[in-house]
Amino acid sequence: MTSAALDIGDPARSPAVRVVRVSEHAAATRVPGALAPLSAHERERAAAFVRQADRDRYVVAHLALRRELGALLRLEPSEVRLTRADCPVCGGPHGRPTVLGDPVHFSLSHAGDVVMMAFAAVPVGVDVEEYPRVASARETMSALHPREQAELAAVEDAEALPAVFARCWTRKEAYLKGTGSGLGEDLSVTYVSALDDPAPVPGWQLTDLPAPSGYAAAWALRQPTAHEVRGA
């Protein structure tokens, strides 16, 4: 899970994105001492999973995140201190995950066999999802923005619906992760589009990411304000 050094110095640039396949690293997490870089809380959460596949996904993702952050911050993975920003919706301590006392911003997502991480000098969100079943897509789309619902309803080929739905969903999840509101914001509020290109969202850049077959992915990057640009 080693990688080249990350470059996140310019807030106007795309975030650095890393992809890890769970199946390629799960076995290595089961050897004695493999979980040492994790915090006590992370080890407790890993132990609480009933299904081995869920445990593997969680452990591979969090070990990879700590290794990437450690390389970026020139720290041992176990020395990276993770915390949570305040939620912008309710003010509670369950907003975006952050590195305590350091300005680096990151986001983590995992689904199925894929882990994605994004790192930037400004708030960033990343999301990866497996294509859902047609029935699940149709059921869940009713929670989305009215324009997104209409766009998804206009997809005539049922076999194409899961990919289009996942494209829209990952854009929205990435944005909500970036703002830190998560599902504290109603999914019908912000329009991100289910069409070929993401809709413009004030203050944010949304971009679809290449993803393995059967997955969709996107990132959202907060754009620098005019004051930040002038002060750079």
C-alpha positions as CSV (number, residue, x, y, z in Angstrom):
1,M,0.0,0.0,0.0
2,T,3.0,2.3,-0.5
3,S,2.7,5.1,-3.0
4,A,4.5,8.1,-4.4
5,A,4.6,11.3,-2.4
6,L,1.4,13.4,-2.6
7,D,1.3,16.9,-3.9
8,I,-1.5,18.9,-2.4
9,G,0.1,22.3,-2.2
10,D,-2.1,24.2,-4.7
11,P,-5.8,24.4,-3.6
12,A,-6.9,25.0,-7.2
13,R,-5.5,21.7,-8.4
14,S,-7.3,18.4,-8.4
15,P,-7.0,16.4,-5.2
16,A,-4.6,13.5,-5.1
17,V,-6.6,10.3,-5.3
18,R,-5.5,6.8,-4.3
19,V,-7.3,3.5,-5.1
20,V,-6.7,0.3,-3.2
21,R,-8.3,-3.1,-3.8
22,V,-9.4,-4.9,-0.7
23,S,-8.8,-8.4,-2.1
24,E,-5.1,-7.6,-2.8
25,H,-4.4,-6.6,0.9
26,A,-6.9,-8.4,3.1
27,A,-4.6,-11.4,3.8
28,A,-1.8,-9.1,5.0
29,T,-4.1,-7.6,7.6
30,R,-4.6,-10.9,9.4
31,V,-1.0,-11.6,10.4
32,P,0.2,-10.8,14.0
33,G,0.9,-7.1,14.5
34,A,-0.8,-5.9,11.3
35,L,-3.3,-3.8,13.1
36,A,-0.7,-2.0,15.3
37,P,-0.9,1.3,13.3
38,L,-4.6,1.6,14.1
39,S,-6.0,3.4,17.1
40,A,-7.7,1.6,19.9
41,H,-11.0,2.8,18.7
42,E,-10.3,1.6,15.1
43,R,-9.3,-1.8,16.4
44,E,-12.5,-2.0,18.5
45,R,-14.6,-1.2,15.5
46,A,-12.8,-3.8,13.3
47,A,-13.4,-6.4,16.0
48,A,-17.1,-5.6,16.1
49,F,-17.8,-6.6,12.5
50,V,-19.6,-9.9,12.2
51,R,-18.8,-10.6,8.5
52,Q,-15.2,-11.1,7.6
53,A,-15.7,-9.2,4.3
54,D,-16.8,-6.1,6.2
55,R,-13.9,-6.3,8.6
56,D,-11.4,-6.7,5.8
57,R,-12.8,-3.7,4.0
58,Y,-12.7,-1.5,7.1
59,V,-9.2,-2.6,8.1
60,V,-7.6,-2.3,4.6
61,A,-9.2,1.1,4.2
62,H,-8.0,2.5,7.5
63,L,-4.5,1.1,7.3
64,A,-4.2,2.5,3.8
65,L,-5.4,5.9,5.0
66,R,-3.0,6.0,7.9
67,R,-0.1,5.0,5.6
68,E,-0.9,7.7,3.1
69,L,-1.4,10.4,5.7
70,G,1.8,9.3,7.5
71,A,3.8,9.6,4.3
72,L,2.3,13.0,3.6
73,L,2.9,14.3,7.1
74,R,6.2,12.5,7.6
75,L,4.8,10.6,10.6
76,E,4.5,6.9,11.4
77,P,1.0,5.7,10.6
78,S,0.3,5.1,14.2
79,E,1.2,8.7,15.1
80,V,-1.5,10.2,12.8
81,R,-4.1,11.7,15.2
82,L,-7.6,11.6,13.6
83,T,-10.5,13.6,14.9
84,R,-13.8,15.0,13.6
85,A,-14.7,18.6,12.7
86,D,-18.0,20.0,14.0
87,C,-21.0,19.2,11.9
88,P,-22.1,22.2,9.9
89,V,-25.8,21.2,10.2
90,C,-26.1,20.7,14.0
91,G,-22.7,21.7,15.4
92,G,-22.1,18.2,16.9
93,P,-18.6,16.6,16.8
94,H,-19.4,14.3,13.9
95,G,-18.5,16.3,10.9
96,R,-15.7,15.7,8.4
97,P,-12.8,13.5,9.6
98,T,-9.7,15.6,10.0
99,V,-6.1,15.3,11.1
100,L,-5.7,16.9,14.5
101,G,-3.7,20.2,14.3
102,D,-2.8,19.8,10.6
103,P,-4.3,21.6,7.6
104,V,-4.3,18.6,5.3
105,H,-7.8,17.6,4.2
106,F,-8.8,14.1,3.2
107,S,-11.7,11.9,2.5
108,L,-12.2,8.1,2.6
109,S,-14.7,5.9,0.9
110,H,-15.0,2.1,0.4
111,A,-17.5,-0.2,-1.3
112,G,-17.2,-3.8,-2.3
113,D,-13.6,-4.5,-3.2
114,V,-12.6,-0.8,-3.7
115,V,-11.2,1.8,-1.4
116,M,-10.7,5.4,-2.5
117,M,-9.0,8.2,-0.7
118,A,-8.6,11.8,-1.7
119,F,-6.1,14.4,-0.2
120,A,-6.1,18.1,-0.8
121,A,-5.1,21.5,0.7
122,V,-8.8,22.5,0.9
123,P,-11.9,20.5,2.0
124,V,-12.5,17.5,-0.2
125,G,-15.0,14.6,-0.5
126,V,-14.7,11.4,-2.4
127,D,-17.2,8.6,-2.8
128,V,-17.2,5.2,-4.6
129,E,-20.2,2.9,-4.9
130,E,-21.1,-0.4,-6.5
131,Y,-23.9,-0.3,-9.0
132,P,-27.1,-1.1,-7.1
133,R,-29.9,-3.4,-8.2
134,V,-32.5,-1.8,-10.5
135,A,-35.2,-2.1,-7.8
136,S,-32.9,-0.4,-5.2
137,A,-32.1,2.4,-7.6
138,R,-35.8,3.0,-8.3
139,E,-36.7,2.9,-4.6
140,T,-33.9,5.3,-3.5
141,M,-34.1,7.8,-6.3
142,S,-37.3,9.2,-4.7
143,A,-35.1,10.8,-2.0
144,L,-33.1,12.8,-4.5
145,H,-33.5,16.3,-5.9
146,P,-36.7,16.6,-8.1
147,R,-34.6,17.3,-11.2
148,E,-32.4,14.3,-10.5
149,Q,-35.5,12.2,-10.0
150,A,-36.8,13.3,-13.4
151,E,-33.5,12.6,-15.1
152,L,-33.4,9.1,-13.6
153,A,-37.0,8.4,-14.5
154,A,-36.2,9.3,-18.1
155,V,-33.7,6.5,-18.4
156,E,-35.6,4.1,-20.6
157,D,-33.2,1.2,-20.5
158,A,-33.6,-0.5,-17.1
159,E,-30.2,-2.1,-17.4
160,A,-28.6,1.3,-17.7
161,L,-30.3,2.7,-14.6
162,P,-27.9,1.4,-11.9
163,A,-24.9,3.0,-13.6
164,V,-26.7,6.4,-14.0
165,F,-28.0,6.3,-10.5
166,A,-24.6,5.4,-9.0
167,R,-23.1,8.3,-11.0
168,C,-25.6,10.8,-9.4
169,W,-25.3,9.2,-6.0
170,T,-21.5,9.4,-5.8
171,R,-21.5,13.1,-6.8
172,K,-23.9,13.9,-4.1
173,E,-22.1,11.8,-1.4
174,A,-18.8,13.3,-2.4
175,Y,-20.2,16.8,-2.0
176,L,-21.9,16.1,1.3
177,K,-18.7,14.5,2.6
178,G,-16.7,17.6,1.5
179,T,-19.0,20.0,3.3
180,G,-19.1,17.7,6.4
181,S,-22.8,17.7,6.5
182,G,-23.1,14.1,5.3
183,L,-26.7,12.8,5.4
184,G,-27.5,15.5,7.9
185,E,-28.5,17.5,4.7
186,D,-31.6,16.3,3.0
187,L,-30.6,14.5,-0.3
188,S,-33.2,16.5,-2.1
189,V,-31.6,19.9,-1.4
190,T,-28.5,20.2,-3.6
191,Y,-28.7,19.4,-7.3
192,V,-25.7,17.6,-8.7
193,S,-27.3,16.0,-11.8
194,A,-27.7,12.5,-13.0
195,L,-26.7,13.6,-16.6
196,D,-23.3,13.1,-18.3
197,D,-21.7,16.0,-16.5
198,P,-22.1,17.1,-12.9
199,A,-24.1,20.2,-12.3
200,P,-22.3,23.3,-11.0
201,V,-22.6,23.6,-7.2
202,P,-21.7,27.1,-5.8
203,G,-18.2,27.0,-4.2
204,W,-17.5,23.4,-5.2
205,Q,-16.0,21.5,-8.1
206,L,-17.6,18.1,-8.7
207,T,-15.8,15.6,-11.0
208,D,-16.5,12.0,-11.9
209,L,-13.6,9.6,-11.4
210,P,-12.6,6.5,-13.3
211,A,-13.7,3.5,-11.4
212,P,-13.4,-0.3,-11.8
213,S,-16.1,-2.1,-13.8
214,G,-19.4,-2.1,-11.8
215,Y,-18.5,0.9,-9.7
216,A,-19.0,4.7,-9.9
217,A,-16.9,7.3,-8.2
218,A,-16.6,11.1,-7.8
219,W,-14.8,13.8,-5.9
220,A,-15.9,17.2,-4.7
221,L,-13.3,20.0,-4.0
222,R,-14.1,23.3,-2.3
223,Q,-13.0,26.1,-4.5
224,P,-10.8,28.9,-3.0
225,T,-12.7,32.1,-2.2
226,A,-11.7,35.4,-3.7
227,H,-10.2,36.4,-0.3
228,E,-8.2,33.2,-0.2
229,V,-6.9,33.8,-3.7
230,R,-5.9,37.4,-3.0
231,G,-4.2,36.3,0.2
232,A,-2.2,33.5,-1.4
